[in-house]
Amino acid sequence: MASPYRALLAVPGARAFVTAGFVGRMSMSMVGIGIVLLVSAVTGSYGIAGTVSATMAVAYAVAAPLSARFADRYGQRRVLVPLVSANAAAFSLLISFSLFEAPLWTLYPASALAGMTQVSLGAWVRSRWSHVLTGTAIPMGTAYSFESVMDELIFVAGPILVTSLATGVHPAAGLAVAASCTLVGGLSFARLRGTEPPPRPRTPGLSPRGGVFANPAVRIMTSIFLFIGIVFGAMDVAGVAFAAEQGNKPLAGVLLACYAGGSATAAFWYGARTWGSSLDHRFLIGLALQAVLLVPLPLIRNFWLMLPVAFVAGLAISPTIIPAFGLVERLVPPGQLTEGLALVSTSLSIGAAAGASLAGRVADGYGAMASFGVPLTSAILAALVAVAGIRAISKRELSSQTIAE
């Protein structure tokens, strides 16, 4: 392991919350595709499966920043324990309604409840890093790179695991394991009090109204990541539909893992380098590269050829996401950091909800190849919005920002 990462994990308490956080957020790469696999097996429709998955994602996107705000205000443990317990109950309902062929409409409130209680644990982990690294010589950019590697490892292992369980064991097995990861990892994370950031109660008259979203720069970043989320959500559904169309549905997780594996490779390389360019410059380059590397996907008609093409396309993810988290850290006050990171993360989920639904509809109506046009179009829009939006953010906040990694 490169020396910057060794130093990072040598921080007291770091290994414990990294491990718990890894298990707890394993589900983030599993619940979406798990719902698609379960509901499509029951209903026979990718479109319905996509909308049920989208319902969960929208509910999650609305609720996760609020739970993160409460974590900033009251402490992570007090919020996390009841939240993950409720999440396990909600997914149990969704699985039961699906298997016992309850009326179709019941899947939507159950999915919404699961989304409302899902935790943006990656933001909580990054907030802990900000707390434990205060006063050390280790830059936050290294921690963000490391967490991006963890995220992508999750997106490599998660789709393979959930697909294998859903297709080889039982359609509900993948989703059940995903919910269990949230419960076990979340409770383990909550008990680690030594690295928990101190609560920062709201100060009447001093705390800004509207939360962190009142910051105009954060609103710009959130809108950009809405389009990036469409890319991710559409890739999940398009990948499953493409694998099924090619007669390789059990290998859909492998295809999605190749895409995530490209990002993990790029993240590890990114964090081990010293960067002198500004965060916004790197962010714009990452967005442009993402759009370019997605161009070949709608043109590939062979499953095995798609695997390396998807890996190459994934190389642009981390060089986009890592500087984005760095920008958010600089744009929000410390007492709102968990909320700010959660807002950026959940804006991806809102986009993913739209992307999953749209790609599912396109796959149902026009085939899997056409559905790959959804992530490509959204990546182009993300880059265009960023070019216009980044210029609107104050030069005092962005233009001079660099990371000494």
MOWO-V386733 format. One record per residue. N is the residue number from 1. PSI is psi as a letter, one per 30 degrees, with the letter a starting at -180 (999 if undefined). Layout:
N:PSI + N:PSI
This chain:
1:k + 2:k + 3:e + 4:e + 5:e + 6:e + 7:e + 8:e + 9:f + 10:f + 11:k + 12:k + 13:f + 14:e + 15:e + 16:e + 17:f + 18:e + 19:e + 20:e + 21:e + 22:e + 23:e + 24:e + 25:g + 26:e + 27:f + 28:f + 29:g + 30:e + 31:e + 32:e + 33:f + 34:e + 35:e + 36:e + 37:e + 38:e + 39:e + 40:e + 41:e + 42:e + 43:f + 44:g + 45:k + 46:f + 47:e + 48:e + 49:e + 50:e + 51:e + 52:e + 53:e + 54:e + 55:e + 56:e + 57:e + 58:e + 59:e + 60:e + 61:e + 62:e + 63:e + 64:e + 65:e + 66:e + 67:e + 68:e + 69:e + 70:e + 71:e + 72:e + 73:e + 74:f + 75:k + 76:e + 77:e + 78:f + 79:e + 80:e + 81:e + 82:f + 83:e + 84:f + 85:e + 86:e + 87:e + 88:e + 89:e + 90:e + 91:e + 92:e + 93:e + 94:e + 95:e + 96:e + 97:e + 98:e + 99:e + 100:g + 101:h + 102:l + 103:k + 104:e + 105:f + 106:f + 107:e + 108:e + 109:e + 110:e + 111:e + 112:e + 113:e + 114:e + 115:e + 116:f + 117:g + 118:k + 119:k + 120:i + 121:f + 122:e + 123:e + 124:e + 125:e + 126:e + 127:e + 128:e + 129:e + 130:e + 131:e + 132:f + 133:f + 134:k + 135:f + 136:l + 137:g + 138:k + 139:k + 140:f + 141:e + 142:e + 143:e + 144:e + 145:e + 146:e + 147:e + 148:e + 149:e + 150:e + 151:e + 152:e + 153:e + 154:e + 155:f + 156:e + 157:e + 158:e + 159:e + 160:e + 161:e + 162:e + 163:e + 164:e + 165:e + 166:e + 167:f + 168:f + 169:d + 170:k + 171:f + 172:f + 173:e + 174:e + 175:e + 176:e + 177:e + 178:e + 179:e + 180:e + 181:e + 182:e + 183:e + 184:e + 185:e + 186:e + 187:e + 188:e + 189:e + 190:e + 191:f + 192:i + 193:f + 194:f + 195:g + 196:k + 197:k + 198:k + 199:k + 200:i + 201:l + 202:k + 203:j + 204:k + 205:f + 206:e + 207:k + 208:k + 209:k + 210:g + 211:a + 212:f + 213:f + 214:f + 215:j + 216:e + 217:e + 218:e + 219:e + 220:e + 221:e + 222:e + 223:e + 224:e + 225:f + 226:e + 227:e + 228:e + 229:e + 230:e + 231:e + 232:e + 233:e + 234:e + 235:e + 236:e + 237:e + 238:e + 239:e + 240:e + 241:e + 242:e + 243:e + 244:e + 245:e + 246:g + 247:g + 248:h + 249:e + 250:f + 251:g + 252:e + 253:e + 254:e + 255:e + 256:e + 257:e + 258:e + 259:e + 260:e + 261:e + 262:e + 263:e + 264:e + 265:e + 266:e + 267:e + 268:e + 269:e + 270:e + 271:f + 272:f + 273:l + 274:k + 275:k + 276:f + 277:l + 278:l + 279:e + 280:e + 281:e + 282:e + 283:e + 284:e + 285:e + 286:e + 287:e + 288:e + 289:e + 290:e + 291:e + 292:e + 293:f + 294:f + 295:e + 296:f + 297:e + 298:f + 299:f + 300:k + 301:g + 302:k + 303:e + 304:e + 305:e + 306:f + 307:e + 308:e + 309:e + 310:e + 311:e + 312:e + 313:e + 314:f + 315:f + 316:f + 317:e + 318:e + 319:f + 320:e + 321:e + 322:e + 323:f + 324:e + 325:e + 326:e + 327:e + 328:e + 329:e + 330:f + 331:f + 332:k + 333:l + 334:e + 335:f + 336:g + 337:e + 338:e + 339:e + 340:e + 341:e + 342:e + 343:e + 344:e + 345:e + 346:f + 347:e + 348:e + 349:e + 350:e + 351:e + 352:e + 353:e + 354:e + 355:e + 356:e + 357:e + 358:e + 359:e + 360:e + 361:e + 362:e + 363:e + 364:e + 365:e + 366:f + 367:l + 368:e + 369:e + 370:e + 371:f + 372:f + 373:f + 374:e + 375:e + 376:e + 377:e + 378:e + 379:e + 380:e + 381:e + 382:e + 383:e + 384:e + 385:e + 386:e + 387:e + 388:e + 389:e + 390:e + 391:f + 392:f + 393:k + 394:k + 395:f + 396:e + 397:e + 398:e + 399:e + 400:g + 401:k + 402:l + 403:k + 404:i + 405:999
